[in-house]
Amino acid sequence: MAKPYQIAANEIVDETIVNRSRFICFIFPCSSHEAAKAQIKKCQQLHPQASHHCYAFLTGRAEDSQGYGFSDDGEPSGTAGRPMLSVLQGSEIGELCAIVVRYFGGTKLGTGGLQRAYGGSVRQALTLLETVTKIAMVEKQLTCDYGQIKDVLYFVEQVKGHIVQQDFTAQIELVIALPQDQWLHVQQQLQTLSSGLLNLRETD
């Protein structure tokens, strides 16, 4: 069962200075590789004179081993994107993109210094981030009579589900989005209400 998890509710821009180098961290909500790439392109256009545009992103929950990406963008291998990704994964916040724009200040930081600067920039920005809980939803179909719709809507509302689609013909055809961990509970309530006649079905 997919558990609820935290996702970003706002965007953050936060700047730190390390040995005269400017590190500007952008944090965005991000649910796909395409969304991450679009944000990276936007940052490159905003800061065309910057030395590096390093990034890390998660497209799903923080522990998902598939949906992530990162880049050192010219910094020594392993000094930027990987430490940034580690901070994102450690935050336990999913669907997140972090981009750190660096303006070189003339002093080389060394491998360890770069890792601390890039990781620290993301860590500091995350303290400003607001989050909301994302609940995995499933869609189910339901056919009901007009006399039953009020009760159906009540059950759906009780579990914070919503109606995706409705067609009014001889009966009412519904597509309902329900929290993944609640749909069986709603099914039981519907069957009790209708003496077993109302059944949630897989969507076509």
Backbone as CSV, one residue per row, in Angstrom:
resi,resn,N_x,N_y,N_z,CA_x,CA_y,CA_z,C_x,C_y,C_z
1,MET,0.845,-1.194,0.000,0.000,0.000,0.000,0.884,1.249,0.000
2,ALA,0.644,2.158,-0.924,1.444,3.388,-0.992,1.067,4.312,0.158
3,LYS,2.056,4.643,0.979,1.797,5.508,2.130,1.803,6.974,1.707
4,PRO,1.063,7.827,2.422,1.137,9.270,2.167,2.567,9.765,2.404
5,TYR,2.951,10.822,1.698,4.275,11.405,1.932,4.229,12.908,1.722
6,GLN,5.274,13.584,2.191,5.329,15.039,2.120,5.863,15.495,0.766
7,ILE,5.252,16.556,0.214,5.753,17.186,-1.009,5.830,18.700,-0.776
8,ALA,6.557,19.385,-1.654,6.738,20.836,-1.511,5.432,21.574,-1.777
9,ALA,5.188,22.620,-0.981,3.993,23.439,-1.171,4.342,24.832,-1.689
10,ASN,5.638,25.151,-1.748,6.034,26.483,-2.217,7.387,26.393,-2.911
11,GLU,7.850,27.520,-3.435,9.170,27.589,-4.064,10.085,28.431,-3.181
12,ILE,11.361,28.094,-3.179,12.326,28.788,-2.328,13.509,29.272,-3.167
13,VAL,13.993,30.467,-2.866,15.279,30.943,-3.385,16.083,31.404,-2.178
14,ASP,17.265,30.824,-2.000,18.061,31.140,-0.820,19.540,31.215,-1.220
15,GLU,20.233,32.221,-0.723,21.626,32.428,-1.120,22.576,32.294,0.064
16,THR,23.719,31.633,-0.193,24.791,31.570,0.802,26.101,31.991,0.124
17,ILE,27.018,32.511,0.917,28.337,32.895,0.420,29.377,32.012,1.107
18,VAL,30.222,31.363,0.309,31.303,30.533,0.855,32.608,30.972,0.177
19,ASN,33.515,31.554,0.975,34.802,32.042,0.422,34.606,32.882,-0.853
20,ARG,33.704,33.798,-0.769,33.395,34.768,-1.826,32.640,34.175,-3.031
21,SER,32.421,32.865,-3.047,31.570,32.275,-4.083,30.108,32.373,-3.641
22,ARG,29.250,32.789,-4.572,27.809,32.847,-4.277,27.149,31.526,-4.675
23,PHE,26.388,30.951,-3.773,25.621,29.741,-4.046,24.137,30.104,-3.879
24,ILE,23.405,30.139,-4.986,21.976,30.495,-4.941,21.174,29.220,-5.166
25,CYS,20.421,28.817,-4.159,19.657,27.565,-4.245,18.186,27.843,-4.556
26,PHE,17.706,27.188,-5.596,16.290,27.250,-5.984,15.666,25.890,-5.660
27,ILE,14.560,25.893,-4.936,13.815,24.657,-4.647,12.431,24.783,-5.278
28,PHE,12.055,23.773,-6.056,10.754,23.779,-6.740,10.037,22.440,-6.519
29,PRO,8.689,22.454,-6.506,7.955,21.188,-6.615,8.240,20.585,-7.990
30,CYS,8.315,19.267,-8.076,8.721,18.632,-9.337,8.213,17.196,-9.374
31,SER,7.381,16.853,-10.355,6.833,15.491,-10.410,7.238,14.727,-11.667
32,SER,8.148,15.304,-12.486,8.594,14.595,-13.692,9.971,15.097,-14.118
33,HIS,10.668,14.274,-14.919,11.964,14.682,-15.466,11.803,15.947,-16.315
34,GLU,10.699,16.010,-17.060,10.465,17.169,-17.942,10.323,18.458,-17.138
35,ALA,9.598,18.370,-16.009,9.418,19.556,-15.154,10.764,20.009,-14.593
36,ALA,11.601,19.048,-14.187,12.929,19.389,-13.655,13.768,20.074,-14.729
37,LYS,13.778,19.500,-15.927,14.591,20.068,-17.010,14.122,21.489,-17.369
38,ALA,12.804,21.709,-17.308,12.257,23.045,-17.615,12.724,24.062,-16.568
39,GLN,12.743,23.656,-15.288,13.195,24.558,-14.221,14.693,24.852,-14.355
40,ILE,15.459,23.843,-14.730,16.912,24.022,-14.906,17.171,25.021,-16.034
41,LYS,16.431,24.871,-17.125,16.588,25.784,-18.269,16.252,27.216,-17.861
42,LYS,15.200,27.358,-17.042,14.775,28.683,-16.570,15.886,29.331,-15.728
43,CYS,16.511,28.528,-14.860,17.598,29.054,-14.023,18.808,29.453,-14.871
44,GLN,19.075,28.678,-15.904,20.199,29.013,-16.793,19.943,30.335,-17.515
45,GLN,18.678,30.571,-17.867,18.324,31.837,-18.527,18.362,33.007,-17.545
46,LEU,17.994,32.751,-16.289,18.023,33.788,-15.252,19.455,34.170,-14.874
47,HIS,20.343,33.185,-14.919,21.735,33.402,-14.480,22.719,32.926,-15.554
48,PRO,22.720,33.570,-16.721,23.588,33.106,-17.817,25.076,33.283,-17.531
49,GLN,25.423,34.189,-16.616,26.836,34.461,-16.313,27.392,33.566,-15.194
50,ALA,26.546,32.746,-14.603,27.005,31.905,-13.487,28.012,30.860,-13.963
51,SER,28.906,30.460,-13.051,29.929,29.461,-13.387,29.325,28.070,-13.566
52,HIS,28.341,27.734,-12.744,27.750,26.386,-12.771,26.262,26.461,-12.416
53,HIS,25.508,25.516,-12.990,24.085,25.347,-12.640,23.918,23.868,-12.274
54,CYS,24.196,23.519,-11.040,24.143,22.124,-10.611,22.733,21.801,-10.090
55,TYR,22.337,20.551,-10.219,20.973,20.224,-9.796,20.860,18.788,-9.298
56,ALA,19.752,18.554,-8.591,19.327,17.217,-8.184,17.812,17.256,-8.076
57,PHE,17.165,16.162,-8.443,15.703,16.156,-8.331,15.175,14.762,-8.014
58,LEU,13.994,14.752,-7.421,13.239,13.538,-7.115,11.860,13.694,-7.750
59,THR,11.419,12.704,-8.519,10.100,12.824,-9.156,9.012,12.048,-8.406
60,GLY,9.416,11.303,-7.395,8.436,10.568,-6.590,8.751,10.744,-5.118
61,ARG,8.461,9.715,-4.331,8.782,9.799,-2.913,10.294,9.756,-2.725
62,ALA,10.772,10.259,-1.589,12.211,10.445,-1.365,13.000,9.142,-1.489
63,GLU,12.398,8.014,-1.088,13.142,6.755,-1.103,13.015,5.989,-2.426
64,ASP,12.308,6.553,-3.400,12.136,5.902,-4.706,13.489,5.811,-5.412
65,SER,13.910,4.587,-5.731,15.239,4.391,-6.328,15.249,4.626,-7.834
66,GLN,14.106,4.922,-8.424,14.016,5.127,-9.880,13.950,6.598,-10.285
67,GLY,13.070,7.362,-9.617,12.763,8.712,-10.094,13.667,9.794,-9.555
68,TYR,14.912,9.838,-10.017,15.778,10.928,-9.594,16.796,11.240,-10.685
69,GLY,17.460,12.378,-10.543,18.525,12.760,-11.464,19.391,13.810,-10.799
70,PHE,20.622,13.985,-11.291,21.506,15.023,-10.735,22.617,15.330,-11.723
71,SER,23.233,16.490,-11.553,24.332,16.898,-12.432,25.304,17.800,-11.675
72,ASP,26.609,17.593,-11.948,27.653,18.449,-11.376,27.914,19.674,-12.257
73,ASP,27.405,19.659,-13.476,27.544,20.781,-14.420,28.956,21.397,-14.414
74,GLY,29.947,20.561,-14.625,31.311,21.084,-14.759,32.119,21.123,-13.481
75,GLU,31.470,20.978,-12.328,32.221,20.871,-11.079,32.880,19.473,-11.056
76,PRO,33.943,19.278,-10.257,34.557,17.949,-10.172,33.517,16.878,-9.831
77,SER,33.635,15.722,-10.474,32.655,14.648,-10.323,32.381,14.309,-8.854
78,GLY,31.096,14.262,-8.512,30.681,13.876,-7.163,30.680,14.990,-6.133
79,THR,30.986,16.245,-6.560,31.092,17.332,-5.570,29.841,18.191,-5.460
80,ALA,28.897,18.034,-6.383,27.728,18.929,-6.369,26.407,18.161,-6.423
81,GLY,26.115,17.546,-7.579,24.823,16.880,-7.766,24.550,15.776,-6.769
82,ARG,25.554,14.918,-6.522,25.356,13.794,-5.597,25.108,14.257,-4.156
83,PRO,25.938,15.183,-3.605,25.617,15.653,-2.247,24.276,16.380,-2.171
84,MET,23.893,17.084,-3.227,22.576,17.733,-3.250,21.465,16.687,-3.202
85,LEU,21.628,15.616,-3.999,20.627,14.540,-4.031,20.520,13.870,-2.662
86,SER,21.671,13.643,-2.015,21.668,13.010,-0.686,20.858,13.821,0.317
87,VAL,20.987,15.158,0.247,20.225,16.021,1.156,18.723,15.912,0.854
88,LEU,18.362,15.922,-0.438,16.943,15.791,-0.811,16.381,14.467,-0.307
89,GLN,17.111,13.376,-0.531,16.620,12.060,-0.102,16.515,11.980,1.422
90,GLY,17.447,12.614,2.114,17.433,12.607,3.576,16.316,13.450,4.174
91,SER,15.774,14.370,3.369,14.704,15.252,3.875,13.369,14.542,4.015
92,GLU,13.230,13.392,3.322,11.981,12.616,3.286,10.832,13.410,2.652
93,ILE,11.184,14.392,1.816,10.187,15.143,1.047,10.316,14.699,-0.405
94,GLY,9.209,14.335,-1.029,9.244,13.856,-2.404,8.908,14.948,-3.410
95,GLU,9.040,14.598,-4.695,8.667,15.465,-5.819,9.293,16.853,-5.692
96,LEU,10.604,16.880,-5.714,11.365,18.067,-5.370,12.536,18.236,-6.314
97,CYS,12.796,19.481,-6.719,13.959,19.789,-7.551,14.774,20.886,-6.868
98,ALA,16.083,20.669,-6.741,16.982,21.683,-6.185,18.019,22.045,-7.245
99,ILE,18.165,23.327,-7.514,19.174,23.819,-8.446,20.049,24.800,-7.678
100,VAL,21.350,24.606,-7.723,22.265,25.548,-7.073,23.111,26.225,-8.151
101,VAL,22.929,27.524,-8.254,23.673,28.353,-9.202,24.895,28.904,-8.465
102,ARG,26.081,28.690,-9.046,27.296,29.175,-8.374,27.971,30.266,-9.206
103,TYR,28.283,31.361,-8.529,29.147,32.400,-9.090,30.506,32.270,-8.403
104,PHE,31.528,31.873,-9.167,32.857,31.622,-8.605,33.462,32.911,-8.043
105,GLY,33.961,32.814,-6.812,34.486,34.009,-6.139,35.989,34.144,-6.174
106,GLY,36.673,33.239,-6.909,38.124,33.364,-7.048,38.924,32.441,-6.155
107,THR,38.265,31.808,-5.176,38.969,30.894,-4.270,38.458,29.467,-4.479
108,LYS,39.363,28.538,-4.800,38.951,27.141,-4.980,38.629,26.535,-3.618
109,LEU,37.562,25.743,-3.571,37.095,25.200,-2.294,37.583,23.777,-2.044
110,GLY,38.098,23.119,-3.068,38.506,21.723,-2.904,37.292,20.800,-2.912
111,THR,37.574,19.516,-3.058,36.488,18.527,-3.164,35.547,18.552,-1.966
112,GLY,36.123,18.458,-0.760,35.285,18.448,0.450,34.537,19.751,0.638
113,GLY,35.198,20.860,0.330,34.571,22.172,0.466,33.390,22.337,-0.468
114,LEU,33.544,21.827,-1.699,32.436,21.906,-2.664,31.259,21.045,-2.207
115,GLN,31.549,19.845,-1.749,30.467,18.960,-1.269,29.691,19.616,-0.121
116,ARG,30.438,20.221,0.807,29.787,20.882,1.947,28.993,22.110,1.489
117,ALA,29.547,22.862,0.532,28.881,24.082,0.067,27.580,23.761,-0.679
118,TYR,27.643,22.802,-1.591,26.435,22.461,-2.365,25.390,21.758,-1.489
119,GLY,25.836,20.797,-0.693,24.895,20.110,0.204,24.312,21.069,1.228
120,GLY,25.176,21.942,1.781,24.731,22.898,2.797,23.756,23.920,2.241
121,SER,23.969,24.324,0.985,23.070,25.289,0.339,21.652,24.720,0.242
122,VAL,21.541,23.446,-0.161,20.227,22.791,-0.270,19.621,22.583,1.118
123,ARG,20.454,22.163,2.065,19.967,21.906,3.435,19.374,23.178,4.048
124,GLN,20.078,24.303,3.833,19.597,25.575,4.386,18.290,26.002,3.725
125,ALA,18.203,25.857,2.395,16.978,26.241,1.676,15.786,25.395,2.124
126,LEU,16.032,24.116,2.404,14.939,23.223,2.813,14.316,23.630,4.144
127,THR,15.076,24.339,4.987,14.504,24.786,6.268,13.399,25.821,6.050
128,LEU,13.378,26.436,4.864,12.362,27.455,4.554,11.149,26.865,3.831
129,LEU,11.255,25.591,3.468,10.227,24.974,2.629,8.984,24.595,3.427
130,GLU,7.813,24.876,2.844,6.545,24.402,3.413,6.140,23.127,2.672
131,THR,5.509,22.217,3.383,5.122,20.953,2.752,3.640,20.650,2.979
132,VAL,3.120,19.796,2.109,1.761,19.268,2.286,1.840,17.753,2.131
133,THR,0.843,17.069,2.639,0.827,15.605,2.543,0.161,15.178,1.241
134,LYS,0.853,14.322,0.493,0.269,13.772,-0.741,-0.224,12.360,-0.444
135,ILE,-1.474,12.125,-0.768,-2.082,10.818,-0.526,-2.303,10.133,-1.864
136,ALA,-1.870,8.879,-1.971,-2.060,8.114,-3.202,-3.559,7.890,-3.428
137,MET,-4.016,8.200,-4.650,-5.440,8.069,-4.971,-5.651,6.964,-6.020
138,VAL,-6.834,6.370,-6.008,-7.234,5.428,-7.050,-8.572,5.899,-7.628
139,GLU,-8.799,5.599,-8.895,-10.077,5.954,-9.520,-10.936,4.700,-9.687
140,LYS,-12.208,4.827,-9.328,-13.160,3.718,-9.451,-14.437,4.215,-10.129
141,GLN,-15.122,3.313,-10.802,-16.414,3.641,-11.426,-17.546,3.150,-10.529
142,LEU,-18.663,3.878,-10.603,-19.836,3.487,-9.828,-21.093,3.897,-10.576
143,THR,-22.069,2.987,-10.618,-23.382,3.313,-11.170,-24.384,3.304,-10.008
144,CYS,-25.119,4.419,-9.858,-26.092,4.465,-8.758,-27.401,5.108,-9.216
145,ASP,-28.440,4.941,-8.426,-29.728,5.574,-8.717,-29.718,7.007,-8.198
146,TYR,-30.642,7.796,-8.706,-30.735,9.197,-8.280,-31.003,9.319,-6.786
147,GLY,-31.735,8.378,-6.237,-32.057,8.420,-4.814,-30.861,8.086,-3.918
148,GLN,-29.808,7.529,-4.532,-28.646,7.125,-3.733,-27.495,8.143,-3.782
149,ILE,-27.567,9.100,-4.713,-26.420,9.971,-4.978,-25.990,10.781,-3.745
150,LYS,-26.976,11.220,-2.966,-26.648,12.038,-1.792,-25.778,11.258,-0.807
151,ASP,-26.135,9.999,-0.571,-25.352,9.152,0.341,-23.976,8.851,-0.248
152,VAL,-23.926,8.580,-1.542,-22.645,8.302,-2.205,-21.699,9.488,-2.036
153,LEU,-22.199,10.696,-2.328,-21.369,11.899,-2.211,-20.902,12.114,-0.767
154,TYR,-21.761,11.783,0.180,-21.395,11.924,1.598,-20.217,11.002,1.941
155,PHE,-20.301,9.731,1.504,-19.228,8.773,1.792,-17.907,9.212,1.154
156,VAL,-17.994,9.712,-0.075,-16.797,10.157,-0.800,-16.160,11.346,-0.076
157,GLU,-17.001,12.283,0.350,-16.519,13.485,1.035,-15.863,13.133,2.379
158,GLN,-16.426,12.142,3.059,-15.915,11.744,4.379,-14.448,11.305,4.328
159,VAL,-14.038,10.692,3.216,-12.649,10.192,3.111,-11.777,11.129,2.271
160,LYS,-12.313,12.341,1.999,-11.590,13.351,1.205,-11.312,12.873,-0.224
161,GLY,-12.286,12.167,-0.788,-12.227,11.810,-2.199,-12.934,12.883,-3.011
162,HIS,-13.004,12.686,-4.342,-13.745,13.643,-5.170,-14.260,12.973,-6.442
163,ILE,-15.273,13.605,-7.023,-15.880,13.103,-8.260,-15.055,13.602,-9.446
164,VAL,-14.584,12.672,-10.265,-13.783,13.021,-11.442,-14.701,13.280,-12.641
165,GLN,-15.753,12.469,-12.738,-16.652,12.568,-13.899,-18.040,12.066,-13.494
166,GLN,-19.085,12.684,-14.069,-20.439,12.194,-13.803,-21.311,12.340,-15.044
167,ASP,-22.077,11.310,-15.334,-23.000,11.313,-16.475,-24.387,10.941,-15.964
168,PHE,-25.348,11.801,-16.298,-26.714,11.587,-15.828,-27.554,11.000,-16.964
169,THR,-27.858,9.711,-16.861,-28.725,9.051,-17.844,-29.882,8.428,-17.060
170,ALA,-30.268,7.213,-17.401,-31.318,6.552,-16.616,-30.843,6.384,-15.175
171,GLN,-29.516,6.137,-15.044,-28.890,6.124,-13.723,-27.721,7.122,-13.765
172,ILE,-27.028,7.255,-12.656,-25.879,8.171,-12.615,-24.595,7.354,-12.703
173,GLU,-23.778,7.680,-13.707,-22.482,7.014,-13.886,-21.395,7.933,-13.327
174,LEU,-20.626,7.422,-12.390,-19.601,8.239,-11.735,-18.215,7.632,-11.906
175,VAL,-17.229,8.519,-12.020,-15.830,8.117,-11.813,-15.382,8.867,-10.567
176,ILE,-14.922,8.104,-9.574,-14.607,8.679,-8.262,-13.132,8.451,-7.944
177,ALA,-12.450,9.504,-7.475,-11.071,9.364,-6.980,-11.129,9.231,-5.463
178,LEU,-10.513,8.172,-4.961,-10.530,7.900,-3.521,-9.112,7.630,-3.016
179,PRO,-8.811,8.013,-1.763,-7.513,7.645,-1.197,-7.330,6.130,-1.286
180,GLN,-6.137,5.708,-1.696,-5.882,4.291,-1.930,-6.180,3.431,-0.710
181,ASP,-5.928,3.976,0.480,-6.142,3.176,1.689,-7.573,3.273,2.232
182,GLN,-8.469,3.946,1.470,-9.846,4.137,1.955,-10.913,3.539,1.042
183,TRP,-10.529,3.145,-0.170,-11.591,2.778,-1.114,-12.357,1.514,-0.675
184,LEU,-11.681,0.582,-0.016,-12.392,-0.621,0.460,-13.406,-0.260,1.544
185,HIS,-13.055,0.703,2.371,-13.966,1.189,3.419,-15.216,1.803,2.776
186,VAL,-15.013,2.601,1.727,-16.154,3.205,1.014,-16.994,2.112,0.356
187,GLN,-16.319,1.128,-0.232,-17.034,0.002,-0.855,-17.954,-0.686,0.152
188,GLN,-17.457,-0.918,1.358,-18.264,-1.574,2.393,-19.474,-0.717,2.775
189,GLN,-19.246,0.607,2.885,-20.364,1.505,3.227,-21.432,1.489,2.134
190,LEU,-20.991,1.494,0.880,-21.938,1.473,-0.251,-22.732,0.163,-0.277
191,GLN,-22.066,-0.934,0.003,-22.757,-2.230,-0.026,-23.768,-2.331,1.116
192,THR,-23.399,-1.788,2.265,-24.334,-1.772,3.401,-25.556,-0.917,3.061
193,LEU,-25.299,0.256,2.459,-26.373,1.173,2.078,-27.349,0.532,1.089
194,SER,-26.796,-0.254,0.145,-27.618,-0.736,-0.981,-27.932,-2.224,-0.916
195,SER,-27.698,-2.836,0.251,-27.888,-4.288,0.392,-27.080,-5.058,-0.663
196,GLY,-25.842,-4.605,-0.897,-24.932,-5.313,-1.806,-25.030,-4.972,-3.275
197,LEU,-25.921,-4.017,-3.647,-26.124,-3.713,-5.059,-25.094,-2.717,-5.618
198,LEU,-24.596,-1.816,-4.782,-23.630,-0.816,-5.262,-22.206,-1.364,-5.147
199,ASN,-21.504,-1.358,-6.275,-20.137,-1.872,-6.290,-19.207,-0.936,-7.025
200,LEU,-18.070,-0.614,-6.410,-17.034,0.148,-7.094,-16.322,-0.779,-8.077
201,ARG,-16.125,-0.287,-9.307,-15.497,-1.093,-10.352,-14.226,-0.421,-10.840
202,GLU,-13.379,-1.217,-11.485,-12.186,-0.642,-12.126,-12.641,0.273,-13.267
203,THR,-11.914,1.352,-13.500,-12.278,2.265,-14.598,-11.960,1.621,-15.930
204,ASP,-12.740,1.979,-16.957,-12.546,1.417,-18.300,-11.218,1.879,-18.890
